[in-house]
């Protein structure tokens, strides 16, 4: 059986992908969980998953982590400004190890968007396309959890603050994205394809209305300018660069950066994605 490696396997997305592979009946011994700290994946090792140390920032750790791997899921890193070098190191190590297929988690419309976070994804996609290894790019839209993780704050303050206007977000639950990724990893016909993964669109005003409906507590959407949002984020402790980055993302959402009309995820799952209301209910528990 083919060996599937998942990088970042103790992270939110990587862990869920490993769980989905196991749920699909993939033999645990053919799954390689590549992690910075193997002790954090001890429970996976107990279930028969191969746990190997591998760090994007330590190229010397990668050959052993990827030895004998047939398929690699490269979950994009989270260290802004370092990701192109990190991802390139993994891609080069995978090629040297004889990996036959690399699947990469990218950003929505990474090649054309003005979304600031996408620049490193676009560069990684270019590295991947030039590596000479069959690849698949999965462009992941926003997680519902980006918002539901802040549910307590929304409920306590009575509003969602943003600068996204009526921009639509084709979000889905992190579990939906993980399930779609696992489907790709365990099926054929995806080589050199680019998929846009997203769910049912919603605006931040609709997010507020959904929270109100699900919780019974009135929450409204307070729309401000990008500059006003950046100033507010600075007042709550973010440094100027980070505040500007997050406020700018909302500006890109206002312009339609996350409104990607594609059904690739639903088609692969064979079902609709989780509703925003159900994700809010799950966060409420």
C-alpha positions as CSV (number, residue, x, y, z in Angstrom):
1,X,0.0,0.0,0.0
2,X,1.1,3.6,-0.7
3,X,2.6,5.5,2.2
4,X,1.0,8.9,2.9
5,X,2.9,11.5,4.9
6,X,1.1,14.4,6.5
7,X,3.2,17.4,7.6
8,X,2.1,19.5,10.6
9,X,0.3,16.4,11.8
10,X,-0.2,17.8,15.4
11,X,-1.7,21.1,14.0
12,X,-5.4,21.8,13.8
13,X,-5.7,20.8,10.1
14,X,-3.0,18.1,9.9
15,X,-4.3,16.2,12.9
16,X,-7.8,16.2,11.4
17,X,-6.5,14.9,8.1
18,X,-4.7,12.0,9.8
19,X,-8.0,11.2,11.7
20,X,-9.9,11.3,8.4
21,X,-7.4,8.9,6.8
22,X,-7.9,6.5,9.6
23,X,-11.6,6.8,9.4
24,X,-11.5,6.0,5.7
25,X,-9.7,2.7,6.6
26,X,-6.2,3.6,5.6
27,X,-3.8,1.2,7.3
28,X,-2.2,3.1,10.2
29,X,1.3,1.9,9.4
30,X,1.1,3.5,6.0
31,X,0.5,6.9,7.4
32,X,3.5,9.0,8.4
33,X,2.8,11.9,10.8
34,X,5.6,14.4,10.3
35,X,5.8,16.6,13.4
36,X,8.2,19.0,15.1
37,X,7.7,17.3,18.5
38,X,7.0,13.6,18.3
39,X,5.8,13.4,21.9
40,X,2.8,15.5,21.0
41,X,1.7,12.7,18.6
42,X,2.2,9.8,21.0
43,X,-1.5,8.9,20.8
44,X,-1.1,8.5,17.0
45,X,1.9,6.3,17.5
46,X,-0.1,4.1,19.9
47,X,-2.7,3.6,17.1
48,X,0.0,2.4,14.7
49,X,0.8,5.6,12.8
50,X,4.4,6.2,12.0
51,X,5.5,9.4,13.8
52,X,8.6,11.1,12.5
53,X,10.4,14.2,13.5
54,X,10.5,16.8,10.7
55,X,10.8,20.6,10.9
56,X,10.2,23.0,8.0
57,X,13.0,25.2,9.3
58,X,15.5,22.4,9.7
59,X,16.2,20.9,6.2
60,X,18.5,18.3,7.7
61,X,15.5,16.7,9.5
62,X,13.5,16.2,6.3
63,X,15.2,13.3,4.4
64,X,14.6,10.9,7.2
65,X,11.1,12.2,7.7
66,X,10.2,11.6,4.1
67,X,12.1,8.4,3.4
68,X,9.9,5.8,1.7
69,X,7.0,8.1,1.3
70,X,4.8,7.8,-1.8
71,X,2.4,10.7,-1.3
72,X,3.1,13.9,0.7
73,X,0.5,16.3,2.1
74,X,2.4,19.6,2.6
75,X,0.3,21.6,5.0
76,X,1.3,25.2,4.6
77,X,3.3,26.6,7.5
78,X,2.2,29.5,9.7
79,X,5.3,31.5,10.1
80,X,4.7,34.5,7.8
81,X,7.7,35.6,5.9
82,X,9.4,32.3,6.2
83,X,7.0,30.0,4.4
84,X,8.5,30.1,0.9
85,X,11.9,29.0,2.1
86,X,10.3,26.4,4.4
87,X,8.0,25.0,1.8
88,X,10.8,24.9,-0.8
89,X,12.9,22.9,1.6
90,X,10.2,20.3,2.0
91,X,9.5,20.1,-1.7
92,X,13.2,19.7,-2.5
93,X,13.5,17.0,0.2
94,X,10.4,15.2,-1.1
95,X,11.9,15.2,-4.6
96,X,15.2,13.8,-3.4
97,X,13.4,11.1,-1.4
98,X,11.5,9.9,-4.5
99,X,8.1,11.1,-3.3
100,X,5.7,10.5,-6.2
101,X,3.0,13.0,-5.5
102,X,2.8,16.2,-3.5
103,X,-0.5,17.8,-2.3
104,X,-0.2,21.3,-1.0
105,X,-2.7,23.5,0.9
106,X,-2.8,26.9,-0.6
107,X,-4.9,30.1,-0.5
108,X,-8.0,31.0,-2.5
109,X,-7.1,32.1,-6.0
110,X,-3.5,32.4,-4.9
111,X,-2.3,33.2,-8.4
112,X,-4.5,36.3,-8.9
113,X,-5.8,37.5,-5.5
114,X,-4.7,40.7,-3.7
115,X,-5.1,38.8,-0.4
116,X,-1.8,39.6,1.4
117,X,-1.5,36.1,2.9
118,X,-1.5,34.6,-0.6
119,X,1.8,35.9,-1.9
120,X,3.8,33.1,-0.2
121,X,1.3,30.5,-1.4
122,X,1.6,31.8,-5.0
123,X,5.4,31.5,-4.7
124,X,5.1,28.0,-3.3
125,X,2.8,26.9,-6.1
126,X,5.4,28.1,-8.6
127,X,8.1,26.2,-6.8
128,X,5.9,23.1,-6.8
129,X,5.0,23.4,-10.5
130,X,8.7,23.6,-11.4
131,X,9.8,20.7,-9.2
132,X,9.1,18.0,-11.7
133,X,7.0,16.0,-9.2
134,X,3.3,15.4,-9.9
135,X,1.3,17.7,-7.6
136,X,-2.1,18.9,-6.6
137,X,-2.9,22.3,-5.2
138,X,-5.8,22.6,-2.8
139,X,-6.7,26.2,-2.3
140,X,-8.4,26.4,1.1
141,X,-11.0,29.1,1.9
142,X,-11.6,30.4,5.4
143,X,-12.3,28.1,8.3
144,X,-15.6,28.7,10.1
145,X,-13.4,28.4,13.2
146,X,-11.6,31.7,12.3
147,X,-14.8,33.3,13.5
148,X,-16.4,30.8,15.8
149,X,-13.3,30.7,18.0
150,X,-14.2,34.3,18.9
151,X,-17.8,33.4,19.7
152,X,-17.4,34.3,23.4
153,X,-16.1,37.8,22.5
154,X,-18.9,38.4,20.0
155,X,-21.5,37.5,22.6
156,X,-19.9,39.6,25.4
157,X,-19.5,42.7,23.3
158,X,-22.7,42.3,21.3
159,X,-21.1,42.8,17.9
160,X,-18.8,41.5,15.2
161,X,-16.3,44.2,14.2
162,X,-14.9,44.1,10.7
163,X,-14.1,46.0,7.5
164,X,-15.3,43.4,5.1
165,X,-18.5,45.2,4.1
166,X,-20.8,42.9,2.0
167,X,-17.9,40.7,0.9
168,X,-18.8,37.0,0.9
169,X,-16.7,34.3,2.5
170,X,-16.9,30.8,1.1
171,X,-16.1,29.2,4.4
172,X,-16.5,25.7,5.7
173,X,-15.6,23.9,8.9
174,X,-12.0,22.7,9.3
175,X,-13.3,19.2,9.5
176,X,-14.9,19.6,6.0
177,X,-11.6,20.7,4.6
178,X,-9.8,17.8,6.2
179,X,-12.3,15.4,4.9
180,X,-11.9,16.8,1.4
181,X,-8.1,16.6,1.6
182,X,-8.3,12.9,2.8
183,X,-10.5,12.1,-0.2
184,X,-8.0,13.5,-2.6
185,X,-5.1,11.7,-0.9
186,X,-6.9,8.3,-1.1
187,X,-8.2,8.6,-4.7
188,X,-6.8,9.0,-8.2
189,X,-7.0,11.5,-11.1
190,X,-5.9,14.6,-9.2
191,X,-2.3,14.9,-10.6
192,X,-1.4,18.5,-11.6
193,X,-4.9,19.7,-10.7
194,X,-5.8,22.9,-8.8
195,X,-8.9,22.8,-6.7
196,X,-10.7,25.7,-5.0
197,X,-12.1,24.4,-1.7
198,X,-14.9,26.4,-0.1
199,X,-18.4,26.2,1.3
200,X,-21.7,28.1,1.4
201,X,-21.0,31.9,1.2
202,X,-21.8,34.2,4.1
203,X,-21.1,37.8,5.0
204,X,-20.0,39.1,8.4
205,X,-23.5,40.5,8.8
206,X,-24.9,37.1,8.1
207,X,-22.4,35.7,10.6
208,X,-23.8,38.0,13.3
209,X,-27.4,37.1,12.4
210,X,-26.5,33.4,12.6
211,X,-24.9,33.9,16.0
212,X,-28.1,35.7,17.2
213,X,-30.3,33.0,15.9
214,X,-28.3,30.1,17.3
215,X,-27.5,31.6,20.7
216,X,-30.6,33.8,21.4
217,X,-28.2,36.7,22.2
218,X,-28.4,39.7,19.8
219,X,-25.1,40.2,17.9
220,X,-24.8,42.8,15.1
221,X,-22.2,43.5,12.6
222,X,-20.3,46.8,13.0
223,X,-18.7,47.7,9.7
224,X,-15.8,50.1,9.8
225,X,-13.0,51.2,7.4
226,X,-9.8,49.3,7.1
227,X,-7.9,52.1,8.8
228,X,-10.4,52.2,11.7
229,X,-10.2,48.4,12.1
230,X,-6.4,48.6,12.2
231,X,-6.5,51.3,14.8
232,X,-8.9,49.3,17.0
233,X,-6.7,46.1,16.7
234,X,-3.7,48.3,17.7
235,X,-5.6,49.5,20.8
236,X,-6.2,45.9,21.9
237,X,-2.5,45.0,21.7
238,X,-1.5,44.1,18.2
239,X,1.6,45.7,16.8
240,X,1.1,48.0,13.9
241,X,2.2,45.6,11.2
242,X,0.0,42.7,12.4
243,X,-3.0,45.1,12.9
244,X,-2.5,46.3,9.4
245,X,-2.2,42.8,8.0
246,X,-5.5,41.6,9.6
247,X,-7.4,44.8,8.7
248,X,-6.1,44.5,5.1
249,X,-7.5,41.0,4.9
250,X,-10.9,42.3,5.7
251,X,-10.4,44.9,2.9
252,X,-9.6,42.1,0.5
253,X,-12.7,40.2,1.6
254,X,-14.8,43.4,0.9
255,X,-13.3,43.2,-2.6
256,X,-14.4,39.6,-3.1
257,X,-11.1,37.8,-2.4
258,X,-12.9,34.9,-0.6
259,X,-16.0,34.8,-2.8
260,X,-14.7,31.9,-5.0
261,X,-17.5,30.2,-6.8
262,X,-16.4,26.6,-7.0
263,X,-17.9,23.3,-5.8
264,X,-14.7,21.2,-5.8
265,X,-15.0,20.4,-2.1
266,X,-18.7,19.4,-2.2
267,X,-18.1,17.2,-5.2
268,X,-15.3,15.4,-3.5
269,X,-17.2,15.0,-0.3
270,X,-20.4,13.9,-2.1
271,X,-22.4,16.1,0.3
272,X,-22.9,19.8,1.3
273,X,-20.4,21.3,3.6
274,X,-21.2,22.1,7.2
275,X,-23.6,25.0,7.6
276,X,-22.4,28.1,9.4
277,X,-25.2,27.6,11.9
278,X,-24.0,24.1,12.8
279,X,-20.4,25.4,13.3
280,X,-21.7,28.1,15.6
281,X,-23.7,25.5,17.5
282,X,-20.6,23.3,17.8
283,X,-18.6,26.3,19.2
284,X,-21.4,27.1,21.6
285,X,-21.3,23.8,23.4
